[in-house]
Amino acid sequence: MSTARRTLLAVVICAVIIGAAVLWWNMSRPAPQAPVAAAPAPEPAALAVPESAAAPAEPVIQYPVEAPPAQALPLKAADMGTVLTELLGRKAVLEFFALDEFPRRLVATVDNLGRSHAPPMLWPIKPTPGRFMVEERADGSVINADNSQRYTPLVLLAESVDAGKAVDLYIRMYPLLQQAYEELGYPKAYFNDRLIAVIDQLLATPAAVEPIEVQLTEVKGSIPSLQPWVRYEFANPAFESLSAGQKIMLRVGSVNERRLKAKLTAIRQQLIKRVAPR
């Protein structure tokens, strides 16, 4: 693969590297019916304040993205299909990618990785067939060690990408991503700040002693589940309370987790280097 193609691939991996890992395990809870991004928390009821009280300040941007070079043309939403086809081939794009509203899917997935649930219908990559596998033991169920092998090809691909060049293309894409983020319901939020915050959260995923114990989510009712493998959750309440992205980090296995964290650290360092002067 040429350097240019590796660079463009890095842009996709930079934002959905962890979200893509979940393609081999359907989410353990039913997804929302409508494909909408997680909405901001509702504001508390307004309280009476003195007329002299100052209006709330605009949110401060922590990591402003520098302007791309003048000669670098920004990417457009219509370019995504062509760019990915040139990168991976038409067959791969049709099989794996959801090109409709690609920028919106990308920013929604990044945002949702930092929340409790990342709806599969919002992913920029189509779910891949396959079941989550467990190993039954006398004292309960644990994640089957073979699950980690499913994620290895993606991890190897991520490791082959130059983080600096990935951020170069991310900056070219940024106006499109920021617009999509605002349209999702965050008109005063800055997507690059959110991306770095989610990366920091993923890097803070707690270590787990393998094999990790799981259990079936209780379903009340007389109708039996036809797909019990989609109902597994972590037996440890501390793990189950983690964000969607952190849960995925645990699911990919400790070896893949260390390698992904190394790549995310490199990408974060490059993002910080490209912060615009204030």
C-alpha positions in Angstrom: 0.0 0.0 0.0 1.4 3.4 -0.9 2.3 6.0 1.7 -0.6 8.2 0.5 -3.1 5.5 0.9 -1.7 4.5 4.3 -2.1 8.2 5.3 -5.7 8.4 4.3 -6.5 5.1 6.1 -5.0 6.5 9.2 -7.7 9.3 9.3 -10.4 6.7 9.5 -8.5 4.6 12.0 -7.7 7.6 14.1 -11.4 8.3 14.8 -12.9 4.8 14.8 -10.0 2.5 15.6 -11.7 1.3 18.8 -15.3 1.5 17.5 -14.4 -0.8 14.6 -13.2 -3.5 17.0 -16.8 -4.0 18.2 -17.8 -5.2 14.7 -17.2 -8.8 15.8 -19.4 -8.5 18.9 -22.9 -7.1 18.7 -23.7 -4.8 21.6 -25.0 -6.6 24.7 -28.1 -4.4 24.9 -30.8 -3.7 22.3 -29.9 -0.6 20.3 -32.3 2.4 20.1 -34.8 2.2 17.3 -33.9 5.6 15.7 -30.4 6.3 14.5 -29.8 9.4 16.6 -26.7 10.4 18.4 -26.6 10.7 22.2 -28.1 14.0 23.1 -26.5 16.4 25.6 -27.7 16.2 29.1 -30.7 18.4 29.8 -30.0 21.7 31.4 -31.4 22.2 34.9 -34.4 24.4 35.4 -33.5 28.1 35.3 -33.2 29.8 38.6 -33.8 33.5 39.3 -30.6 35.5 39.3 -29.9 39.1 39.8 -30.1 41.3 36.7 -26.5 42.3 37.2 -25.4 38.7 36.8 -23.2 38.1 33.8 -24.3 35.9 31.0 -22.6 32.5 30.8 -19.4 32.5 28.9 -19.0 30.7 25.6 -17.3 27.3 26.0 -13.5 27.6 25.8 -11.8 25.5 23.0 -9.0 23.6 24.6 -7.3 22.2 21.4 -8.0 24.4 18.4 -7.1 22.7 15.1 -4.6 24.7 13.1 -5.6 25.8 9.6 -4.5 23.4 6.8 -1.9 24.5 4.3 -3.3 26.8 1.6 -2.5 24.3 -1.1 -4.3 21.5 0.7 -7.9 21.2 -0.6 -10.4 20.2 2.2 -12.2 16.9 1.7 -15.9 17.0 1.0 -18.6 14.5 2.0 -19.0 13.5 -1.6 -15.3 12.6 -1.8 -15.6 9.8 0.8 -16.8 7.0 -1.5 -14.1 7.8 -4.1 -11.3 8.2 -1.6 -12.1 4.9 0.2 -12.6 3.1 -3.1 -9.2 4.2 -4.3 -7.8 3.2 -0.9 -9.4 -0.2 -0.3 -11.1 -1.2 -3.5 -14.7 -1.2 -4.5 -15.5 -4.6 -3.1 -14.1 -3.8 0.4 -15.9 -0.5 0.5 -19.3 -2.0 -0.4 -18.8 -4.8 2.1 -17.5 -2.9 5.1 -18.3 0.8 4.9 -21.5 2.7 5.4 -20.8 5.7 3.1 -24.1 7.5 3.6 -23.5 10.4 5.9 -20.0 9.2 6.6 -18.8 12.3 8.4 -21.8 12.3 10.6 -21.4 8.6 11.4 -17.7 9.2 12.2 -18.2 12.0 14.7 -21.3 10.3 16.2 -19.3 7.1 16.8 -16.4 8.9 18.4 -18.8 10.9 20.7 -20.7 7.8 21.7 -17.6 5.8 22.5 -17.3 8.1 25.5 -20.8 7.4 26.6 -22.6 4.3 27.9 -23.8 3.0 24.5 -22.5 3.3 20.9 -25.5 2.4 18.6 -24.3 0.1 15.8 -26.6 1.8 13.3 -24.4 4.9 13.6 -21.1 3.2 12.9 -19.2 4.2 9.7 -18.4 0.6 9.2 -20.9 -2.2 8.8 -21.1 -5.0 11.4 -19.3 -8.1 10.4 -21.0 -11.5 10.8 -19.8 -13.5 13.8 -20.7 -14.3 17.3 -19.2 -13.4 20.6 -17.7 -16.6 22.1 -17.6 -17.5 25.8 -16.0 -20.4 27.7 -18.2 -22.1 30.2 -16.6 -23.0 33.5 -17.8 -24.5 36.7 -17.9 -21.1 38.4 -19.4 -19.2 35.5 -18.7 -17.9 32.0 -15.5 -16.1 30.7 -14.6 -14.4 27.4 -13.1 -17.0 25.1 -9.4 -16.3 24.4 -10.0 -16.8 20.7 -12.0 -13.6 20.6 -8.9 -11.5 20.6 -7.7 -13.1 17.3 -10.7 -11.5 15.5 -9.3 -8.0 16.2 -5.7 -8.7 15.3 -5.9 -7.8 11.6 -7.3 -4.3 12.5 -4.6 -3.8 15.1 -1.9 -4.7 12.7 -3.4 -2.3 10.1 -3.5 0.4 12.7 0.1 -0.1 13.7 1.3 0.3 10.0 -0.1 3.8 9.9 2.1 6.9 10.4 0.4 9.0 13.1 1.8 12.3 11.9 0.5 11.8 8.4 -2.8 10.6 9.8 -3.2 13.9 11.6 -2.3 15.9 8.4 -5.4 14.4 6.7 -7.5 14.7 9.8 -6.8 18.5 9.6 -8.0 18.6 6.0 -11.1 16.8 7.0 -11.7 18.8 10.1 -14.1 21.5 8.7 -16.4 18.7 7.5 -16.2 16.9 10.9 -16.9 20.0 12.9 -19.9 20.8 10.8 -21.3 17.3 11.3 -20.7 17.5 15.0 -22.6 20.8 15.3 -25.5 19.3 13.3 -25.7 16.4 15.7 -26.8 18.8 18.4 -23.6 20.4 19.6 -23.5 23.8 18.1 -21.2 25.3 20.7 -18.9 22.2 21.1 -15.6 21.6 19.4 -15.1 18.1 18.0 -11.3 18.0 18.3 -11.7 18.6 22.1 -14.2 15.7 22.2 -11.9 13.4 20.2 -8.9 14.0 22.6 -11.2 13.6 25.6 -12.4 10.2 24.3 -8.9 9.1 23.5 -7.9 10.0 27.1 -10.8 8.0 28.4 -9.8 5.0 26.3 -6.2 5.3 27.5 -7.5 5.3 31.1 -9.3 1.9 30.6 -8.5 -0.1 33.8 -6.4 -3.3 33.5 -8.3 -6.6 33.8 -7.1 -10.0 34.8 -7.9 -12.4 32.1 -10.0 -14.4 31.4 -12.7 -11.8 32.1 -16.0 -13.0 33.6 -19.2 -12.3 31.8 -22.9 -13.2 32.4 -26.1 -13.1 30.5 -28.3 -10.1 30.9 -31.5 -11.0 32.6 -34.5 -10.8 30.3 -37.9 -10.9 31.8 -40.8 -12.5 29.9 -41.9 -15.9 28.5 -40.4 -15.5 25.0 -37.0 -17.2 24.9 -34.0 -15.3 23.4 -33.1 -16.5 19.9 -29.7 -14.8 20.1 -28.4 -15.2 23.6 -24.8 -14.3 22.5 -25.8 -10.7 22.2 -26.9 -10.5 25.8 -23.6 -10.9 27.6 -22.4 -8.2 30.0 -19.4 -8.0 32.3 -19.9 -9.8 35.6 -17.8 -7.2 37.4 -20.0 -4.1 38.0 -17.0 -1.8 37.8 -16.4 -3.0 34.2 -20.0 -2.9 33.3 -20.2 0.7 34.3 -17.4 1.8 32.0 -18.1 3.7 28.8 -18.8 1.9 25.5 -15.3 2.5 24.2 -13.6 1.3 27.4 -15.7 -1.9 27.3 -14.5 -2.5 23.8 -10.9 -2.0 25.0 -11.4 -4.9 27.5 -13.1 -7.1 24.9 -10.2 -7.0 22.4 -7.9 -8.7 24.8 -4.9 -7.5 26.8 -2.3 -7.8 24.0 -4.4 -5.9 21.5 -5.4 -3.4 24.1 -1.7 -2.5 24.8 -1.0 -2.1 21.1 -4.1 0.0 20.5 -3.2 2.2 23.4 0.3 2.7 22.0 -1.2 3.8 18.7 -3.7 6.1 20.3 -1.0 7.7 22.4 1.0 8.4 19.2 -2.0 9.9 17.6 -2.8 12.1 20.6 0.7 13.4 20.7 0.5 14.4 17.0 -2.9 16.1 17.6 -1.5 18.1 20.5 1.5 19.2 18.3 -0.9 20.5 15.7 -2.9 22.7 18.1 -3.2 26.3 16.7 -1.6 29.1 18.7 -4.0 31.2 20.6 
